[in-house]
Amino acid sequence: MDKDVVPEVIKEVPNKSYTLAIRSDGGGEVSTDYLVMEDSLMSGDISLVGRGIEQSGYHFYQQTGPYLTTVTYTDANVATVYKLTEELELEEHIQFTMGRTHLFHPVDDQNFIAMNIPRGGSENAVFYQVNVESGTVIETATSVITPTRGSGEQAYFSGMTIRGDKLFAPFFQIAASDFSSTQTDSAYVAMYSYPELEYQGIITDTRTGPVGAYAGQGHIFTTENNDIYTVSSSAIASGYSQETKPSGILRIKAGETTFDENYFFNVQEATGGYRLCNAQYLGDNKVLASIYSFDESEYTDSDKWSRRDVRLAIIDVEAEKIDYVEGIPIHYGGPTGTFANHFMQDNGLIYIKIVIDDGIFIYEVNPETFTATKGAELIDAARVYGFFNLNQ
């Protein structure tokens, strides 16, 4: 070899493809969120000891393409955007502030919409259009809706989806800060122009109850053929004051702005009396859902907000078909109304955290065979708030 020729040094890149948002196991001020990198989710234990990027306080997490935004839940939210380096290490990209936000919806690989939901006396709901590459925030105020029959109850939004030049935002109603309501006998969706976000009206349907639940973000979605579906839990275990309508799924057909009179998938009837807990769209008309394994006759006084005893299922909304996932035990349905960030799709498989009495485990789900395999256990963890593959 020529002594003047320097051989190329090939730098090994660690195969740490996954980012997990985990809350430590502690009480009060001791519990803290961390972002932890992992190269495998299916073996051994995942520990927080001596690892991760500490987050301050309670956070929401929003993936937008290769960016992960962590958002504090305060009156003035501080948002920190992370992305991966060439060595697949997590680094801070940019910070920005916006008002307190509850709902998030990705638009493309650099933009998302967030929404502030007023509760108790505020006159405006607020949309924030955010570009995570530049940290730009555009604020749009929208009048609060008190929608039905002079009830005096306030709309509390439970999701967003965009189709063409319209944004659709379902909501339920609340009479007080405890989320009690007498208005549980209809589904409601507000419509806004997009991107202007000007209010255009409400569509309703009386075949099921309100769409979504507190902190729910997966209960409205647009399919590849531009149909929109909404998912109604209508379950006391999901925080409802009463169960006046069956749990089910409605459709707004492509090009339409009313609910399809010829479509209602009565999930409660199809499951023999069980109600939906959570739902999240997978693609190709398939929904990942958790379904309660007990009916109204088995409720106890402590069941409101309990989200106990659910089974994981894949729902084909077009075929109106439900397949339970084998290999996952009956488990806890989660601390909030959605598991949008509590699972991840990767190479045709689903990775999801499952909370049972023995601990918190990751399972790998095959949505084609409706089977699951048990993976790593999360130790030193109280909750898992997100799985993210930022290596895009």
N, C-alpha and C positions, 0 to 999 in steps of 0.2 A: 504493500500500500504506500502511496506517495505520502511522505511525512508531512507535506504541506496541506494535505486534504484532511479536514476535520470531520470525522464521522457524525452523521445526524443523530442527535439524542432524542429518542422517542419518549415523551413524557406520558406516563401512565395516568389516565383520567379515572378517578374513583367512580364506581358504578352506583352512585347514590341518587337514584332517580326519583325518590318519593319524599315529599314533605308532609309531616304530620303536625297538626295543631292539637296539643294535649294540655289539659289542665292537671296540675299536680294534685296529689292526694293530701289534702290538708283542710283545716277549717278556717273560716273568716279570712283574715288578711294573709294567712299562710298559703292558701291556694293561689297559684299563679299559672298563667298560660305560657307554654313554650312552643317554639317551632323546632322540630327535630327532623334530621335527615336520616333516611333508612334505605338500604339497597335491597332489602327483602322483607316481605310482610308475612311470609308463610312458615317461618321456623324460629324456634327459640323464644326469648323474651325481649321486649322492647322497654328499656328503662330510661328514665329522665336524669338519673344521677350523673352530675357533672357534665351535662350535655345541653345543647339547644340554645336558641336565642330567646331570652326572657321577654315577655310582653307585659305591659302594665295594665292590670285590671281585666275586666270582662271585655271580650272582643267578639266581633263578627268577622268572618273570613270570606273573601270574594276572589275567586280566580277569574282572570280575564286573559285568555291566551296564555303566554308564558309568565304573566305577572300575578303575584299574590298580594292582595291588599288586606291588611289587618286594620280593623276600625274599632276604636274604643267606643264604649257605649256610655257617653256622657252628654251634657248639654251642648258642648262644643267638641265634636268628634275629631280626634287626631287620627289621620289615616297614614299608615306607613306602607309603601309599596316595595316588595322584594322581587328579585329575579335571580336566576342562576348565573354564575360565572362560567367560563369555558371549562373550568375544573369541576363543575357541578357543585359548587359551594353556594350557599344562600347569602346574598348581599343586599343591603338596603339600596334602593334605587332613588326614591324621592319621598317627601312627606308633604301633606297638605291638610287643611282643616275644612270642615263643613258642619252644618247643623246635625243634631241627633238624628240618626237614621235607623230604620228597622228592616226595610226590604231592599233587596239588591237583585238586579237583573242584567246579565251580560248582553251587550249589543254586538260586539265583535272582539278582535284580539287586543284592542287597546281601550275600549270604551265600555262603561256600564252605567246603568241608571240606579240611583238610590232614592228612597222615599222616606220622608219624615211623616209619621202618623200621629196627629195630635190626639190627646186624650184628656178631655175635661176642660172645655172652655176656650180652647184656642180657635181662632177664626180661619186658619189656613193650613191645608196640607201642602207639603213642599216636595217637589221633585228636584233631584240634583243629577245633572248630566256630567259624568266624570271621564276625563281622559287620563289614564294612568301613566302613559309615557311622559306627558308634560306636567302632570299634576294640575291640570286646568279643571275648574269646577264652574258650571253654569247653573244658576238657581232659578227655578220657576215655581211661583206660588199658585196654588189652586184652591178654590173655595171648598170648605168642608161640606160634606153632604149629610143632611139628615133626611133619609130618603122615603120613609113610608108612613102613611096614615097618621101623621102628626104624633108619632110615638114619643118624640123628644129624644130618642136614642141616637147615638152618633155612629157613623160609619167607621169601621176599623179595617183597613186594607190588609189583604192576606196573600197578595201575589201580583205578578205582572207578566204579560207576554205581549210581544210586538208582532203585528201582521200587517205588512204593507205600510199604509199611512195612518195606522191607528194603534194605540196602546190600550189593552184591556186590563183592568184592575179589579178583581173580585173583592168583596168585603163582607164582613158580618157586622152586626150592630151590638153596641154595648150601652148599658144604662148607667154604669158606674165603673170605677177603677177595678172592681173585682171581676169584670167581664160578664156580669149577669145581664140577661136580656129576656124580653118577652117576644122578640121578633125572630123566631127560629123556624118559620114555616115556608121560607122562600129562599131561592138562590139569587144573588145580586152581583152584577158586573157593571162597573162604570167604564165608559169609553172616553178616550182622549185622542185628539189629533196627534200625529207624530211626524216630525220631531217637535212641533210647536207646543204640545202638551196642553192644549185647550180643551176644557170639558165639553163633551158632546151629548151626554145623557146616560141613562141606566137601562139595562135589560134585565128581566126577571123571569123566574120560572118557579112554579109552586109544586113540582113533583118531588123535590128534595129540599134539604135545608141549605143554610149558607155555605159558601165555598170556603174551604180551608179551615184553619184554626190559628190560635195565637202563635206568632213567629213562624207561621207556615209560608213557604215560598214555592213549593212544588205542585200546588194544587190547581194550577192553570198552565196550559202549555199548547204550543202550536206544532202540529205534526208536519211531516215533509210535504204533504199535499195541501197544506194550509187550512186544514180543519183545526178548530180550537176545542179542547176538552176542559171541563172543570170537574173537580173532585170534591164531594161534600162528605165530611165525616159524620156530622150531626150526632156525635157521641158525648155523653157525659164524661167519660174517661178522657176525652180530649179537651175538656174545659167547658162544654156547653151546659147551660142552666137546665135545659130540658130536651127531650128527644121527641119531637113532634112529627118528623118526616123521616123516611128511610134514608140510609146512607147509599149514595150512588154517584153516577157519572153522567154529565150532560155534554152536549155537543153544539158548537156553533159552526155550521158548515162553511167551507171556503167561499168567500165572496159575500157572506151573509152577516148581518149584525143582530140577529135574534137567535134564540135557542131553537134547535131543530125539534119540531113537534113529533117527529117520527123516531127519535132516538132518546132512550133513557135506559142506562144499564143499572138496574136495581141490584147493587152488590149485596145488600143485606138479604134480599130474597135468594140470590144465587148461592150464598154461603150458608144458607139455613139459619139465618138470624143474626149473623155477626156484622159488625160495623168496621169501616175503615179507620185506621189511625193516621198513617202517613202515606204519601205518594210522591213519586218523582219520575219524570219521563226519561226513558232510556233511548228512544229512537225506534223507527219502524213500527209505530203504533203500540209499542210495549211500555208498560209502566212497572216500576219496582214499587211494591206496596207492602205495608204492614197492616195486618187485619187482626182485630181482637179475637180472642179464642173463647170469649164468654158473651152471653146475651144478657138482656135486661133483667131476667129472673135471677141472675147471679151477682147483681150489683150489691156493694156494701156501702155504708155511709161514707167511707173514705175514698170512694172511687173517682170522685171528680178530680180531674187533672192527673190521675194515677198513671195512665198509659201503660198499664200492666198487661202481661200475658198476651203478647202478640205473636203471630206467625208471619214469616216472610213469604211473599207471593209475587208472581209475575202475572200481570193482567194485560191481555190483548184487548184494547178498547174497541177496535174495529170488529173483531170476531165475538166480542162480549164473552170472553173465556178467562177463567182464573185457574192458575196452576200453582199450588203451594210448593215451596222449595224444600226438598228433602235434605236432611243432614244438619239442620239448624234447630236447636231446641226452642221451645217457647221462651220468650225473652221480654225484656223491658223495652217499650217503644220509644224512649228518648225523652229528654228534659224539655224539648220544645216541639212545636207542631210540625216540624219537617226534619228529614235527614238529608237535605240537599248536599251538605258538605260531609256527611258522615259516611259516604261511600264514594268510590272512584271506579270509573270504567277504564280498562287498560287491556288492549289486545283481545277484545271480545269478551273479557271476563269482568266480573264485578268484585271489588274488595270492599267489605263493609265491617264496621265494628258492631259487635253484638254484646250486650250487657246481660249477664246471667248472675245467679247467686254466687257462682264460683269465681267471678271476675269479669274483666273486659277482654274479649278475644277478637281477632280478625278472622273473617271467613272469606274464602274465595268461592264465588257463585258462578256457575255456568248457566246463563239465561236460556240456552237452547235445550239443555237436558233437565233443568229445574233441580239441580243437585248442588251441594255445597261441601267444601272441605275446610276443616278447622286449621287455622294458621297460628300466628304468633300471639302470645299473651302480653298485654300491656300492664306492666307493674309500675308502682309509684304513681298511678294515674287515677284521677277521679272521673274524668270525662275525656272523650275524644271529640273535638269540634271540627275536624276536617282531615281528609286525605287529598293530596294534590300531586299531580305529575306535571311539573313545570318544565320538563326537558322537551320542549317543543321547537 
